[in-house]
Amino acid sequence: MVRYALDAPCPHDIGSPRMDERTKQTLVLGREHYAKREFEKAEPLLREVLETEDRFADIHDMLGVIAHSRGNFIAAEKHFERALALNPAYTEAALNLAVTYNDRGKYEKAREVYARIQGAPTGAKSGLDPFARGKIANMHADVGQAYADAGLPLEAIMELEKAVELCPHFADLRTKLGALLRDVNEPARAREQYEAAIATRPNYVPARIQLGVTLLSMGDPEGAAEQWNKVTEIEPENSRAKMYLRMLSLQKMKTAPPVPGSTPPQPG
């Protein structure tokens, strides 16, 4: 029987390269219905995404599982093969393909695929397919949040570091780790995380906001202003960035030396 995988990519993977909002929401909804085994609802949504996006291996794996559940082994085979073409390390799709080959009487092909699965590296993070990697990273992040909520920031940092090690390109995980590091008075390490997040996603506003806050705490108001000004370029109506910039402007006025020949304000 084909295995029903739930190790879809993290939501963070949806945005690179950029996907339009409607397609993104369609994909999220399709995955949710699939996870609930609501195949009749999931299938049209997943097929709609495929009309414009054919870069997600898990979509083909899910459609393959749906086809297999209906006895349509030919369609299932095509979807599983496409999933592996997109991601050769997708173990779940490989196992599903081996099962489908066997169902179609392609026993030699089934043995070849199964042998590759058994020969795949195990016990190393590099051997994880990106879907499982993202899923585990999110689990570490959730545990880290639980530690933080319990007042155990050092344990929370350890969990977020594991998450970032697994998915270093997830800007939101780095931003969360940066916030924890700043909370334990390690602004330099926090800065590194925010800068790495921005290097991955230059328009990721939360990282720029927090980098500005960190730079200000490190005595660099000009650097902070640069980050917040960039935020207002990305999101002109961002109230936090505008508020912080007003605060910097007021502080600059208060500390500015008086203009020669001017009359200082008199107490009223």
C-alpha positions in Angstrom: 0.0 0.0 0.0 1.2 3.5 -0.8 2.3 5.5 2.2 0.4 8.7 2.8 3.2 11.2 3.5 2.5 14.4 5.5 6.1 15.8 5.3 5.2 18.7 3.0 7.6 21.6 2.9 7.4 24.4 5.5 5.3 27.5 4.5 8.6 29.3 4.3 9.5 27.3 1.1 6.4 28.7 -0.7 8.0 32.1 -1.2 11.1 31.3 -3.1 10.8 32.0 -6.0 7.9 34.3 -5.3 4.4 32.8 -5.7 1.3 35.0 -6.1 -0.9 35.1 -3.0 -3.9 33.3 -4.5 -1.8 30.3 -5.6 0.0 30.3 -2.3 -3.4 30.1 -0.4 -4.6 27.4 -2.8 -1.6 25.3 -2.1 -1.9 25.7 1.7 -5.6 24.7 1.5 -4.8 21.8 -0.7 -2.2 20.5 1.7 -4.6 20.9 4.6 -7.3 18.9 2.9 -4.8 16.2 2.0 -3.6 16.0 5.6 -7.2 15.3 6.6 -7.5 12.7 3.9 -10.1 14.8 2.2 -8.8 13.8 -1.2 -11.9 14.9 -3.2 -11.3 18.5 -1.9 -7.5 18.4 -2.1 -7.2 17.1 -5.7 -8.7 20.1 -7.6 -6.8 22.5 -5.5 -3.4 20.8 -6.1 -4.1 20.5 -9.8 -4.9 24.2 -9.9 -1.5 25.0 -8.4 0.2 22.7 -11.0 -1.3 24.8 -13.8 1.1 27.6 -12.8 3.7 26.0 -10.5 5.4 22.7 -11.2 8.3 22.9 -8.8 6.9 21.3 -5.6 7.7 17.6 -5.4 5.2 17.0 -2.6 2.3 18.1 -4.9 3.1 15.3 -7.3 3.5 12.9 -4.4 0.1 13.8 -3.0 -1.6 13.5 -6.4 0.2 10.2 -6.9 -1.2 8.9 -3.5 -4.7 10.1 -4.5 -4.5 8.4 -7.9 -3.1 5.2 -6.3 -6.0 5.1 -3.8 -8.4 5.0 -6.7 -6.5 2.3 -8.5 -5.2 4.6 -11.2 -1.7 3.2 -11.1 -0.6 4.7 -14.4 -1.3 8.3 -13.2 0.2 7.5 -9.8 3.4 6.3 -11.4 3.8 9.5 -13.5 3.3 11.7 -10.5 5.8 9.8 -8.3 8.3 9.8 -11.1 7.9 13.6 -11.5 8.2 14.1 -7.7 11.6 12.3 -7.8 12.7 14.3 -10.8 12.1 17.4 -8.8 13.7 16.1 -5.7 15.8 12.9 -6.1 16.2 12.7 -2.3 12.4 12.5 -1.6 12.4 9.1 0.1 8.6 9.0 0.6 7.9 9.5 -3.1 10.6 6.8 -3.9 8.9 4.3 -1.6 5.5 5.1 -3.1 6.9 4.7 -6.6 8.4 1.3 -5.7 5.0 0.2 -4.4 3.3 1.4 -7.6 5.9 -0.3 -9.9 5.2 -3.5 -8.0 1.4 -3.0 -8.4 1.9 -2.6 -12.2 4.1 -5.7 -12.4 7.3 -3.8 -13.0 9.1 -5.8 -10.4 12.6 -5.1 -11.6 12.1 -1.4 -11.5 10.5 -1.7 -8.1 13.6 -3.6 -6.8 15.9 -0.9 -8.3 14.0 1.9 -6.6 13.8 0.0 -3.3 17.5 -0.7 -3.4 18.3 3.0 -3.9 16.1 3.8 -0.8 18.1 1.2 1.3 21.4 2.6 0.0 20.5 6.2 0.8 22.6 7.8 3.6 21.0 7.7 7.0 21.7 9.1 10.4 23.0 12.4 8.9 21.2 15.7 8.5 22.5 16.0 4.9 20.5 12.8 4.0 17.2 14.4 4.9 14.9 15.5 2.1 13.9 19.2 2.3 10.4 18.4 3.4 11.4 16.3 6.4 14.2 18.9 7.1 11.7 21.7 7.2 9.2 19.8 9.3 11.8 18.9 11.9 13.1 22.5 12.0 9.6 23.7 12.8 9.3 21.2 15.6 12.5 22.5 17.1 11.2 26.0 16.8 8.0 25.0 18.6 9.9 23.4 21.4 12.1 26.5 21.6 9.0 28.6 22.0 7.7 26.4 24.8 11.0 26.8 26.6 10.9 30.5 26.1 7.4 30.7 27.5 8.5 28.7 30.5 11.3 31.2 31.2 14.2 29.0 30.0 15.8 31.2 27.3 19.1 29.2 27.1 17.2 26.0 26.3 15.1 27.9 23.8 18.2 29.2 22.1 19.6 25.6 21.8 16.4 24.5 20.1 16.3 27.5 17.7 20.0 26.8 16.8 19.0 23.3 15.8 16.2 24.6 13.7 18.5 27.1 12.0 21.1 24.5 11.4 18.6 22.4 9.6 17.0 25.3 7.6 19.5 28.2 7.5 17.6 29.9 4.7 14.4 30.3 6.9 14.6 34.0 7.7 11.8 33.8 10.3 13.7 31.1 12.3 16.9 33.2 12.3 14.8 36.3 13.4 13.3 34.3 16.4 16.8 33.1 17.4 18.1 36.7 17.2 15.4 37.9 19.5 16.3 35.2 22.1 20.0 36.0 21.9 19.2 39.7 22.4 17.1 38.8 25.4 20.1 37.1 27.1 22.3 40.1 26.4 24.1 38.8 23.3 23.5 41.6 20.8 26.4 40.8 18.6 25.2 37.2 18.0 21.7 38.5 17.6 22.9 40.9 14.9 24.6 38.1 13.0 21.3 36.2 12.9 19.3 39.3 11.7 21.9 40.0 9.0 21.9 36.4 7.9 18.1 36.5 7.6 18.2 39.7 5.5 20.9 38.2 3.3 18.5 35.3 2.6 15.4 37.5 2.3 16.3 41.2 1.8 12.6 42.3 2.0 11.9 40.4 5.2 10.7 43.3 7.3 10.7 41.7 10.8 14.4 41.0 10.6 15.2 44.6 9.5 13.0 46.0 12.3 14.8 43.9 14.9 18.2 44.5 13.4 17.5 48.3 13.8 16.5 47.8 17.5 19.7 45.8 18.1 22.0 48.3 16.4 20.4 51.1 18.5 21.1 49.1 21.6 24.7 48.7 20.5 25.1 52.5 20.1 24.6 52.7 16.3 21.6 55.0 15.7 22.7 55.7 12.2 22.7 52.0 11.4 19.3 51.6 13.0 17.9 54.5 11.0 19.2 52.8 7.8 17.3 49.6 8.5 14.1 51.4 9.5 14.3 53.6 6.4 14.6 50.5 4.3 11.5 49.1 6.0 9.5 52.2 5.0 10.7 51.6 1.4 9.4 48.1 1.5 6.3 48.9 3.5 5.5 52.6 3.3 2.8 52.3 6.0 4.8 50.3 8.5 3.9 52.1 11.8 6.7 50.6 13.9 9.4 51.8 11.6 7.9 55.2 11.3 7.5 55.5 15.0 11.1 54.5 15.6 12.4 56.9 13.1 10.4 59.8 14.7 11.9 58.8 18.0 15.4 59.0 16.6 14.6 62.4 15.0 13.4 63.8 18.3 16.4 62.5 20.2 18.7 64.0 17.6 17.0 67.4 18.0 17.4 67.2 21.8 21.1 66.4 21.6 21.9 68.9 18.8 24.1 71.8 19.9 22.4 75.2 19.8 22.9 77.3 16.7 25.3 80.3 17.4 23.4 83.5 18.0 20.1 81.8 18.6 18.0 82.6 21.7 17.4 79.6 23.9 13.8 78.9 24.8 12.7 80.7 28.0 10.7 78.8 30.6 7.0 79.7 30.4 
